[in-house]
């Protein structure tokens, strides 16, 4: 497979920004469906796919979400056309017989080991949240991932049965660069990596 052209690398990474402001342009159902159709192909260990997504778009759902946010995240979240709640399914392993049939004992190995299930769900669900951001950027959308919420309140508001647990949030839309902060520096290779 050839390397992607520089324009694509810039769209996904080097030219992309974290957006804090968005235009009023709506994000329609077709775009959200296409977004999920792309991100679902990102790899996870044992094809476990523990991430679950709620695309918060309606005024009523935005109000429910606002009550869970830190004050500094309210205005930008209310202005974003969509906010994705990236959550994890605490019982993701129930789908493993279909998702990973080559390991018949996979379901039981997680069902019988809650600590393993929790760490696997968090690790792979976080990966899937990153795939959401990259897929959105490649579809021409802009993103503003964030923490800054009361997880217990958010889980009670959106996942009252307790099966799903919020990981993080991503504001999604068509960004307004006037809301961007100056770009922060990134660590150099020898500050963050080594080759052995």
N, C-alpha and C positions, 0 to 999 in steps of 0.2 A: 504494500500500500504506500503510495507516495506521501510525502509530507504535505500538510495543508498549506495553501498560499498565505503569505504574510497578512493579507487583509482578514482572513478568517481567524488567524492567531490573535490579531489585534481585537477583533470583535469579541472573542471569547475571553481573552486574558489581558494583553498589554495595553489596549486602548479602552478597555471596559472600566467602569467606575461603579462605586456604591452610590446609589441615588437616594437623596433625601427629599426631593421634590419631583412631582410628576405633572404632566399635562392632563387636561380633562378628558383626553381621548380614552374611550372605553376599551376594555379587553373582553372580547366576545367569547361565547362558549366554544366556538370552533377553534379558537386559538388556545384555550385552556386544554381542550381535548388533544390537540396536536402537541402541546407541551408535554402532557403526560405520556403520549405515545412515543415521544423521543426519550424522555428521561428513564422510562422503565427498562430500556435496554442496557443501562449502565450495570456493570458487574457487581455482585454481592457474594459473600462467601456462601457456599452451598446453595446459591441462587435463593437465599432466604427472604429477600425483599421485605424487610420489616417496616419500612416507612409507609405512613398513611397521610393523606393530604386533605385539608379542607380549604377550599378557595373561598375566602370571605369577600363577598362583593356587595350584597344588599345592604341598604341602610340599617335594617334591623339587626343583621349579623354584625355589622361594623360597630353598632352601639354595644352589643354584647362583648365584643372584643375590646373596645375602648375601656370598659370597666376593669380590665385585667392588666392594662399597660402602665408602665412607668410614665410619669408626667411628660418627660422629654420625648416620648415616642408617640404621643396621642395625635398631634397635629399632622405629622407626616403620614401616619397610618390612615387617618381619616381622609387625607387627600389622595392617597394611592388608589388607583382603580380596583386593585385586588390585593388582598393580603393572604399569602399561603401560610396556613398552620402546618408545619412539618412535624408530624408526630410519629411515634413508634407503636406498633402493635405488640403488646406484651406477650401475646400468644401466637406470634408469627409462625411458630413451628407447626401449628395445626395444618398449615398449607404445604409443608415439606413433602408429604407423600406424593403430591402432584408436581411440585416444583423441583424436587430433587429425588426422583424415583430410584436413582442408582445407589442410594444409601437407605435401605429400608428401616434401619434403626435410628435415623436422624431425629425423627420427631421425639422419640422417647429420651434421647440423649439430652435434649433441651427441657422437655417437660419434667424430667427427674432432677434437673440441675438449674434452679432459678438464677443463681449467680451467673452461670454461663449464658443462659438465655438473655439476661439483662445486659450483659456486656456486649454480646453479639448484636442484640437489637440496637443498642446505642451506637456502636461502631458503624454498622452497615446502614442504619437509618441516617446517620450523619453523612455518609457517602452519598446516599440517595438525595439528600437535601442539596449537596453540592452539584449533583447531576441536574437537579431542577434549575439551579442558577445558570449553569452552562447552557442547558437546552433553551432556557428563556432568552439568553443573550443571542444565541444562534438564530432564534426566531425574530430577532429585532426588538425584543423587549429589554427593559432595564430593571434592575433589582436593587433592593435595599435590605439585605439580611440583618437581623437584629435579635438580641436578647432583650432584656429590659421589660419583663412582664412578670406577673405573679403566676407561677406555674399551677399552684393549687387552685386559684380562682379560674384560670383558663381551662384547666381540665374539668372543673365542676361545670363550667358554662357550656363546653363543647363536647366533652366526653364523660358524661355523668355515670356511665356504667363502670368506669375505671379500667377498661381494657386498653384503651389508647392513652398515651402520655405525650404531652407536648415536648418537642426537642428545641425548636427555634422557629422564628417567623421570618417571612420574606415578603416585603412589599414589592409588587410587580406592576409595571405599566410602561408608559412611554416617558422617559425621564426628562426633567427640566434641569439642564446643567447649572442654572443659576443657584440651585440649592446645594451644589457640591462643595465640600470642604477641599482645601488644598490636598493634593495626593500625598499620602504618607510614604516614606521611604520603605524599601524592602530590604531584608537582610541579604548580604552578599553570599555567594556560594560557600565560601570558606567559613562564614559565620553560622551557616545552617546545615551544611552537608559535608560529606567527605567520601572519597572513593577509596575502597580497600582492595 
